[in-house]
Amino acid sequence: MSTLSTFSEKDQHYYQYQARQEYLREQRTIQSELELANKREEAANKREEAAIKREALALYEKKVAEQEKTVAEQEKNLALAEIERLKTLLAQKD
């Protein structure tokens, strides 16, 4: 009976050991999957931030282009006004 008891205890210890090892493997897998999910989320956040920055830059460039167009039109109008002023001065001298 003593021999059976010893074998039984050894089996119980072995199964406990195996259960513990399996638990540790599962925990490592869960941790690895969480870390991978976090890295993917960080990458997605960085891509989203980059897209937002690109959009803001595009809006800024559009605004600058509109301002440059407005300035060019104002310069053109000033030049035409100056031409008219000079024509008027020439007409007065004649």
C-alpha positions in Angstrom: 0.0 0.0 0.0 2.9 2.3 0.8 4.3 1.8 -2.7 0.9 2.6 -4.3 0.7 5.7 -2.2 4.2 6.8 -3.3 3.3 6.3 -7.0 0.1 8.1 -6.5 1.8 11.1 -4.9 4.4 11.2 -7.6 1.6 11.2 -10.2 -0.2 14.0 -8.4 3.0 16.0 -8.2 3.7 15.4 -11.9 0.1 16.5 -12.9 0.4 19.6 -10.7 3.7 20.4 -12.3 2.3 19.9 -15.8 -0.8 22.0 -14.9 1.5 24.8 -13.7 3.6 24.7 -16.8 0.5 24.8 -19.0 -0.7 27.8 -17.0 2.6 29.6 -17.4 2.6 28.9 -21.2 -1.0 30.3 -21.5 0.0 33.4 -19.5 3.1 34.0 -21.7 0.9 33.6 -24.8 -1.7 36.1 -23.4 1.0 38.6 -22.5 2.6 38.3 -26.0 -0.8 38.8 -27.7 -1.5 41.8 -25.5 1.9 43.3 -26.3 1.3 42.7 -30.0 -2.2 44.3 -29.9 -0.7 47.3 -28.1 2.0 47.7 -30.8 -0.6 47.5 -33.5 -2.8 50.1 -31.7 0.2 52.4 -31.4 1.0 52.0 -35.1 -2.6 52.7 -36.0 -2.5 55.8 -33.8 0.7 57.0 -35.4 -0.8 56.4 -38.9 -3.9 58.4 -37.8 -1.8 61.2 -36.4 0.2 61.3 -39.7 -3.0 61.5 -41.7 -4.3 64.3 -39.6 -1.0 66.2 -40.0 -1.1 65.6 -43.8 -4.7 67.0 -43.9 -3.7 70.0 -41.8 -0.8 70.7 -44.1 -2.9 70.4 -47.2 -5.4 72.9 -45.7 -2.5 75.2 -44.9 -1.1 75.0 -48.4 -4.5 75.7 -49.9 -4.9 78.7 -47.7 -1.5 80.0 -48.6 -2.2 79.5 -52.3 -5.5 81.4 -51.9 -3.6 84.3 -50.2 -1.0 84.3 -52.9 -3.7 84.5 -55.5 -5.3 87.4 -53.6 -2.0 89.2 -53.3 -1.3 88.7 -57.1 -4.7 90.1 -57.9 -4.1 93.1 -55.7 -0.7 93.7 -57.3 -2.3 93.5 -60.7 -5.0 96.0 -59.7 -2.4 98.4 -58.3 -0.3 98.1 -61.5 -3.4 98.8 -63.6 -4.2 101.8 -61.4 -0.7 103.1 -61.7 -0.9 102.7 -65.5 -4.1 104.7 -65.5 -2.5 107.3 -63.3 0.4 107.6 -65.6 -1.8 107.8 -68.7 -3.8 110.6 -67.0 -0.5 112.5 -66.2 0.6 112.1 -69.9 -2.8 113.3 -71.1 -2.6 116.4 -68.9 0.9 117.3 -70.3 -0.3 117.2 -73.9 
